[in-house]
Amino acid sequence: MLMDDASTDGSVPNLTRGSMQQFPHHYSVVAKADTQGDVALEGERLPPIASAPPTEFGGPGDRWSPETLFVAAVADCFVLTFRGITGVSRFSWVSLECSVTGTVDRVDRVTQFTALEVRARLRLPPGANEDQARRLLTKAEETCLVTNSLKVRPHLESVVEIEAP
């Protein structure tokens, strides 16, 4: 995320939560597993997550997998980055839904994500500036920490809706 001072509804900054800390930041996760079954993912002050391979890799398909967590990280980072940017810009919005589809394929005998389709649906209050909303969506795509750390570049499709008065 770019910054951590936006409110939960996207309308104005929330200064009670604090400012972003200075770099570098460090994030640690521990994965624990036996020879079979789920992988337990644990992080400090976080609830554990059970992970397993997706059906495409012979897993049960009913748990978070490295692939779905990866795609979720892209969606989550996009939304949180947009929230931070709009908070600083004092741009009011109603809601944002971001869906991401990741494509895994083999390139030169290496299995990897080859595409990320990011679809954003932004709802704005009556009278909002649609052009500014599109610029802020693009800025969120360009400054998202997760996608800036990837080999594959995401493709953003966005829909902006202004609510009727």
N, C-alpha and C positions, 0 to 999 in steps of 0.2 A: 504494500500500500504506500502511496505517496506521502500521506500525512494522516494524522489521527485526531483531527479536531472538528469533524463534521457531526451534525446531529444525526439521530437515527432516521428522521424523516427526510433528510436532505435539504431542509429549508435554511437553517442557519448553523454556524459553527457551535459545537458543544465544547466549551473551554474547561468544563469541570473534569473531563477525562484526562487532560494533560496533553502535552505536546509530544511530537515525535522525538525520540532519543537520538543522540548523536551517533554517527556511524563509527566503527562497524557494528552491525547487529549479529547476534549468534542465535541460531535455533537448533535445538537438539531433539531428536526422536529416537526411541529405542524400539526395535522390533524383536519380539520374542516368539519362538516357535518350537514345537517338538517335530518329530519326523513326519507327522501327518496332522491335519486339522488346520484351524485358523492361525493366522499370525496376529499377535496382539501388538498393536501400536500404542505406545505410551509417550506422553510428553509432560513436562513439568506443568502442574496446575491445569491439566487438560483431562477430560474424560477419555478412557481408552477406546480404541476403535478396533473391531475385528475385521481382518482383511483375509481375502482368499483369491485365488485366480478367477478370472471371468470365465464364462462358458467357452469362449473362443480359445482359451488355453487349457481346457479340460477341467475347469473348476465348477463349483456349484452355481455361480452366477447370482447368488442372493446376498452377497456381502460386497462391501467396498473392496476394490482391487487397486493395485498400483495404477492401472490405466484410468479407472474412474476417479481416483483421488487426484491424479495429474490433471484431468480435464476439469474437475471441480475446482482445483487451484486456479486455473485460468479464469473460470467464471467468477469465482469469489474475488480474486484480485481485481478484475475489471470493475465489478460493482463497488468494491471498497475504494478503489482509486477514483472512480467517478464521484463517489460520495465526498471524498476528501477535496477534490478539485472544485466541486460545486459549493462546498462549504466555504472554502477560501474565496471563491468568486461571488458568494452570496446569491447564487442562482437557485431559485425555488423550483422544486419538482415534486411530483406526487408519488411515483413509484417507478422502479426499474426492474425488469425481468431479463436475465441474461441466460441464454442456453448455448452450450458449447458442444460441438460434435468433433471428436478427434478421430482421425483415420490412422490406423497402424498398418504398415506394409513393410515389405523387405526391399531395401535399396542396397545394391552391391553386397548381397548376402548378410546384411545387417538389419535386424528388426528394429523399427523406429516409428515414431509419429511422423507422418508425412504431410498432414494437413490439420488445421484447426479452424473450424467454422464458428465464428462468434456471432450470435444473433441477439441484438439488444432491442427491447421494446420499452420505450420511455414514455411515461405519461406526465403531462405538464398541466399546471393550473391554467384556467382561462387567461388569455392575454399574454402568455409567456412567449419569449422570443425563440422561435423554432431554429433559426440560423445559429444562434448562440448555443442552443442545446446540441445541435449536430457538431459544432466545433468542440464542445466539451466532451462529447462521446469520443470523437477522434483523438482528443488529447489524452483521454483515459486509456484508449487503445495504445497510443504511442508511449505512454509513461508507466504502464503496468509492469511492476517488478518481475512478475512471473514470466510474462511473455518476452520481456527484454532479456531474460536469461535462457531462452530456448534457441535451439538450432532451427526449428520450423517457425515460420512467421504466421501469425493468425490472419484470417481474413474477416473483417467486420462487416456485417449487414445490420443496419439499424432502422427502426420504425419509431417515429416520434408522433405522439398523439396529444392533442390539446383537448382537455375536457371542456364540455359545453358549460356555459355560465349557469 
